[in-house]
Amino acid sequence: PIMDDYGRLTDDYGRLSQDEEKIIRHLLEHKTITRKEVIELIEAQKTKAHEILSHMREKKIIITSGKGRSTHYILGELAHDQ
């Protein structure tokens, strides 16, 4: 089922970068991700992780939940289904 969801997301959002794909796969499996987890997952610096997350938010692939240290990200579609 995760691959079905992944296929549907890539169809909906078009071409994704490898880093975006990694983040989406993580979110499909774990439901949430923090910026720290993104940094570790894509092996990037804070600035690069922030750019990718911002871009994904602009495309409405993910949404932000929480504030400050408890900020995490969830798939936009999952948020609407809850």
N, CA, C and O of each residue as an XYZ file, in Angstrom:
328
protein
N       0.806     -1.212      0.000
C       0.000      0.000      0.000
C       0.851      1.280      0.000
O       0.457      2.284     -0.592
N       2.027      1.244      0.669
C       2.873      2.439      0.692
C       3.304      2.798     -0.716
O       3.308      3.975     -1.078
N       3.665      1.813     -1.514
C       4.090      2.101     -2.889
C       2.927      2.644     -3.704
O       3.139      3.485     -4.577
N       1.684      2.181     -3.442
C       0.517      2.741     -4.128
C       0.370      4.212     -3.790
O       0.141      5.038     -4.674
N       0.501      4.548     -2.495
C       0.422      5.943     -2.069
C       1.544      6.755     -2.682
O       1.337      7.888     -3.118
N       2.740      6.172     -2.716
C       3.890      6.869     -3.286
C       3.659      7.140     -4.774
O       3.927      8.243     -5.252
N       3.172      6.158     -5.491
C       2.891      6.327     -6.913
C       1.854      7.399     -7.154
O       1.988      8.197     -8.081
N       0.825      7.429     -6.333
C      -0.225      8.444     -6.463
C       0.340      9.832     -6.190
O       0.010     10.787     -6.894
N       1.189      9.949     -5.172
C       1.791     11.245     -4.853
C       2.694     11.739     -5.970
O       2.670     12.920     -6.318
N       3.493     10.838     -6.534
C       4.380     11.278     -7.611
C       3.573     11.645     -8.845
O       3.968     12.538     -9.595
N       2.448     10.973     -9.070
C       1.568     11.359    -10.178
C       0.977     12.741     -9.930
O       0.893     13.560    -10.844
N       0.564     12.998     -8.683
C      -0.064     14.273     -8.336
C       0.913     15.439     -8.382
O       0.550     16.532     -8.816
N       2.138     15.222     -7.942
C       3.081     16.326     -7.788
C       4.133     16.396     -8.885
O       4.958     17.310     -8.898
N       4.110     15.438     -9.804
C       5.070     15.483    -10.903
C       6.456     15.072    -10.460
O       6.630     14.360     -9.470
N       7.422     15.527    -11.200
C       8.802     15.125    -10.971
C       9.309     15.644     -9.619
O       9.213     16.835     -9.324
N       9.840     14.743     -8.819
C      10.366     15.090     -7.506
C      11.867     14.845     -7.490
O      12.378     13.980     -8.203
N      12.560     15.613     -6.673
C      13.998     15.372     -6.509
C      14.188     14.097     -5.691
O      13.255     13.622     -5.043
N      15.392     13.552     -5.724
C      15.687     12.358     -4.927
C      15.474     12.634     -3.442
O      14.982     11.776     -2.710
N      15.845     13.833     -3.003
C      15.667     14.179     -1.591
C      14.189     14.240     -1.237
O      13.787     13.760     -0.177
N      13.376     14.824     -2.111
C      11.933     14.873     -1.858
C      11.350     13.467     -1.816
O      10.491     13.174     -0.984
N      11.810     12.599     -2.707
C      11.332     11.219     -2.707
C      11.672     10.518     -1.394
O      10.842      9.795     -0.843
N      12.888     10.728     -0.893
C      13.290     10.117      0.383
C      12.387     10.591      1.515
O      11.960      9.800      2.357
N      12.103     11.889      1.524
C      11.253     12.459      2.576
C       9.841     11.888      2.484
O       9.251     11.529      3.503
N       9.299     11.802      1.280
C       7.951     11.253      1.112
C       7.896      9.797      1.547
O       6.958      9.385      2.229
N       8.891      9.025      1.158
C       8.906      7.604      1.581
C       8.939      7.497      3.105
O       8.243      6.669      3.692
N       9.757      8.345      3.739
C       9.822      8.353      5.208
C       8.444      8.699      5.784
O       7.978      8.051      6.721
N       7.802      9.716      5.221
C       6.501     10.141      5.730
C       5.425      9.076      5.528
O       4.558      8.907      6.385
N       5.469      8.371      4.429
C       4.490      7.308      4.197
C       4.648      6.191      5.220
O       3.671      5.558      5.622
N       5.878      5.959      5.632
C       6.134      4.892      6.590
C       5.940      5.342      8.042
O       5.393      4.599      8.856
N       6.392      6.563      8.366
C       6.408      7.010      9.761
C       5.393      8.105     10.088
O       5.219      8.441     11.259
N       4.728      8.660      9.098
C       3.690      9.697      9.248
C       4.214     11.097      9.538
O       3.593     12.070      9.111
N       5.344     11.240     10.255
C       5.894     12.566     10.547
C       7.405     12.555     10.332
O       8.043     11.503     10.284
N       7.955     13.769     10.204
C       9.413     13.917     10.109
C       9.788     15.283     10.673
O       9.055     16.255     10.495
N      10.917     15.352     11.345
C      11.424     16.624     11.865
C      12.529     17.124     10.933
O      13.019     16.376     10.087
N      12.916     18.383     11.091
C      14.004     18.903     10.271
C      15.297     18.139     10.561
O      16.079     17.864      9.651
N      15.515     17.802     11.824
C      16.716     17.034     12.180
C      16.729     15.685     11.461
O      17.772     15.250     10.972
N      15.579     15.029     11.398
C      15.493     13.754     10.686
C      15.748     13.943      9.191
O      16.378     13.098      8.555
N      15.260     15.051      8.628
C      15.504     15.339      7.214
C      16.999     15.507      6.967
O      17.536     14.970      5.998
N      17.670     16.250      7.842
C      19.114     16.468      7.707
C      19.845     15.127      7.677
O      20.733     14.918      6.850
N      19.471     14.223      8.578
C      20.105     12.902      8.624
C      19.724     12.055      7.415
O      20.567     11.366      6.842
N      18.464     12.108      7.035
C      17.958     11.283      5.939
C      18.605     11.626      4.602
O      18.996     10.738      3.844
N      18.713     12.922      4.322
C      19.256     13.325      3.013
C      20.731     13.713      3.095
O      21.340     14.107      2.100
N      21.291     13.596      4.296
C      22.702     13.902      4.520
C      23.046     15.307      4.009
O      23.918     15.483      3.158
N      22.341     16.289      4.551
C      22.514     17.678      4.113
C      22.701     18.601      5.309
O      22.506     18.202      6.457
N      23.078     19.825      5.023
C      23.191     20.865      6.041
C      21.799     21.418      6.350
O      20.849     21.170      5.608
N      21.682     22.173      7.456
C      20.409     22.775      7.855
C      19.792     23.618      6.745
O      18.591     23.540      6.489
N      20.627     24.426      6.087
C      20.120     25.329      5.059
C      19.481     24.560      3.907
O      18.394     24.913      3.449
N      20.148     23.517      3.443
C      19.621     22.707      2.336
C      18.328     22.026      2.756
O      17.368     22.000      1.985
N      18.285     21.476      3.961
C      17.073     20.822      4.458
C      15.929     21.827      4.524
O      14.801     21.512      4.146
N      16.217     23.032      5.003
C      15.194     24.076      5.093
C      14.652     24.429      3.700
O      13.445     24.586      3.520
N      15.553     24.551      2.722
C      15.134     24.865      1.350
C      14.200     23.793      0.793
O      13.169     24.104      0.198
N      14.569     22.542      0.992
C      13.757     21.442      0.473
C      12.397     21.416      1.154
O      11.372     21.287      0.486
N      12.380     21.538      2.483
C      11.113     21.536      3.212
C      10.242     22.722      2.803
O       9.029     22.569      2.655
N      10.833     23.890      2.620
C      10.072     25.068      2.192
C       9.460     24.846      0.817
O       8.299     25.183      0.584
N      10.243     24.279     -0.087
C       9.774     24.007     -1.438
C       8.612     22.999     -1.400
O       7.620     23.157     -2.112
N       8.747     21.977     -0.572
C       7.692     20.974     -0.459
C       6.426     21.568      0.161
O       5.316     21.170     -0.194
N       6.588     22.521      1.087
C       5.426     23.205      1.664
C       4.743     24.069      0.613
O       3.515     24.094      0.530
N       5.533     24.776     -0.190
C       4.963     25.616     -1.250
C       4.145     24.786     -2.233
O       3.098     25.226     -2.709
N       4.631     23.579     -2.535
C       3.921     22.695     -3.456
C       2.774     21.954     -2.762
O       2.063     21.165     -3.383
N       2.608     22.222     -1.465
C       1.561     21.617     -0.645
C       1.687     20.094     -0.526
O       0.702     19.389     -0.307
N       2.928     19.605     -0.676
C       3.184     18.181     -0.477
C       3.157     17.874      1.013
O       2.654     16.832      1.433
N       3.707     18.796      1.814
C       3.752     18.627      3.260
C       3.175     19.866      3.927
O       3.078     20.932      3.318
N       2.798     19.705      5.176
C       2.391     20.851      5.983
C       3.145     20.790      7.309
O       3.587     19.728      7.747
N       3.277     21.949      7.930
C       3.971     22.064      9.209
C       2.983     21.831     10.337
O       1.837     22.278     10.281
N       3.436     21.135     11.348
C       2.627     20.917     12.539
C       3.497     21.208     13.754
O       4.674     20.848     13.776
N       2.935     21.847     14.750
C       3.690     22.183     15.952
C       4.499     23.458     15.768
O       4.520     24.052     14.690
N       5.164     23.864     16.847
C       5.969     25.080     16.822
C       7.273     24.861     17.561
O       7.387     23.975     18.408
N       8.259     25.686     17.224
C       9.546     25.628     17.914
C      10.192     24.270     17.793
O      10.235     23.679     16.714
N      10.698     23.776     18.919
C      11.401     22.491     18.912
C      10.491     21.316     18.571
O      10.972     20.261     18.156
N       9.191     21.486     18.740
C       8.271     20.384     18.450
C       7.737     20.434     17.012
O       6.819     19.690     16.667
N       8.305     21.305     16.178
C       7.867     21.384     14.787
C       8.192     20.091     14.058
O       9.304     19.569     14.142
N       7.202     19.592     13.346
C       7.406     18.431     12.487
C       6.555     18.611     11.239
O       5.749     19.537     11.152
N       6.737     17.737     10.295
C       6.070     17.856      9.009
C       5.288     16.588      8.730
O       5.721     15.487      9.072
N       4.128     16.755      8.105
C       3.306     15.617      7.706
C       2.891     15.825      6.256
O       2.909     16.944      5.745
N       2.518     14.734      5.605
C       2.057     14.859      4.234
C       0.768     15.653      4.213
O      -0.119     15.426      5.036
N       0.660     16.567      3.296
C      -0.536     17.391      3.168
C      -1.793     16.558      3.016
O      -2.813     16.856      3.637
N      -1.734     15.524      2.204
C      -2.902     14.686      1.970
C      -3.300     13.914      3.223
O      -4.488     13.714      3.475
N      -2.319     13.478      4.008
C      -2.646     12.763      5.242
C      -3.347     13.684      6.217
O      -4.251     13.259      6.937
N      -2.940     14.939      6.247
C      -3.548     15.895      7.166
C      -5.009     16.105      6.821
O      -5.843     16.247      7.715
N      -5.329     16.128      5.532
C      -6.708     16.349      5.113
C      -7.577     15.132      5.382
O      -8.790     15.261      5.552
N      -6.966     13.948      5.421
C      -7.726     12.722      5.642
C      -8.040     12.496      7.114
O      -8.911     11.687      7.435
N      -7.352     13.189      8.014
C      -7.536     12.952      9.446
C      -8.793     13.608      9.964
O      -9.098     13.507     11.153
